[in-house]
Amino acid sequence: MPKAAKNLITLLVLVLVAGGIYVAAKVVPFYVDNLDVEDAVSAAFNLSGRNGNDGILRAEIRSRTMRMGSHVETDTWGVDHVVPGLGLTDDQIEIERSRITDNVRIEVTYQRDVEFALFKRTHTLVFHVVREGIPPP
């Protein structure tokens, strides 16, 4: 194989590796935040056995997720601001209780936008966290 072809292949491999590292550096923090969301859902699930108020369970999840990540909120003037926390709403936190058994299902679905400035693109990651079963008393 000619030396020029080897150099071209080496350059291509280096570019692919650098691109992979760039994408991983942008995406991995969102998955780490999702692990914290899983912990928040687990804490609310464990609390659901002692507390029948779904509003308190939603507040527990929101309070634990307000310290991670950031989201965009629009103020009354129509200006977008980046604020800390995931900004989860009641619509994104579903809590179902069985009328027959003690089964509880807590489901959190949310989206995060990843900006790839190098590629001038934005990608939306959709996360779905579910915890279901009979909570501890």
C-alpha positions, -999 to +999 in steps of 0.1 A: +000+000+000+015+034-009+025+058+018+000+084+007-029+059+011-017+050+046-015+086+056-050+092+042-064+063+062-047+074+093-061+109+089-096+096+083-094+074+115-081+104+135-110+125+123-135+098+131-121+093+166-121+131+172-157+133+160-167+105+183-150+121+213-168+154+205-202+138+202-196+118+234-185+149+253-217+166+243-241+137+249-227+119+280-236+147+305-273+143+295-272+106+303-255+112+336-283+137+345-308+109+335-292+087+362-301+114+387-336+115+374-338+077+379-327+083+415-354+110+420-381+087+406-369+059+429-370+082+459-406+093+450-415+056+445-402+047+479-421+076+494-453+066+477-458+037+501-461+061+530-477+090+513-508+089+491-506+125+479-493+125+443-486+162+445-459+156+472-444+129+450-442+152+420-427+180+442-401+155+454-391+147+418-391+184+408-370+194+438-344+167+431-342+177+394-340+214+398-303+212+406-293+194+374-290+205+338-307+236+324-337+244+303-351+274+284-380+294+298-398+323+281-406+353+303-437+375+301-419+397+275-413+368+252-376+366+259-360+332+263-337+326+293-316+296+301-324+286+337-310+258+359-329+226+364-349+203+341-381+223+345-403+192+347-441+198+346-469+178+361-477+166+326-442+150+323-446+132+357-473+106+355-483+087+387-508+058+386-520+039+416-539+006+413-574+005+429-571-032+435-535-037+446-509-015+462-491-012+429-477+023+420-463+034+386-443+066+383-432+076+348-412+107+338-407+116+302-387+146+291-366+159+263-332+176+262-317+195+232-280+188+224-264+215+204-235+204+181-220+237+173-193+221+152-219+205+129-244+235+133-271+210+143-293+204+173-305+170+183-333+162+207-328+133+231-359+118+246-356+102+281-382+079+296-378+068+333-403+043+348-405+028+382-433+004+389-443-021+416-454-023+452-435+004+472-420-003+506-443+006+536 
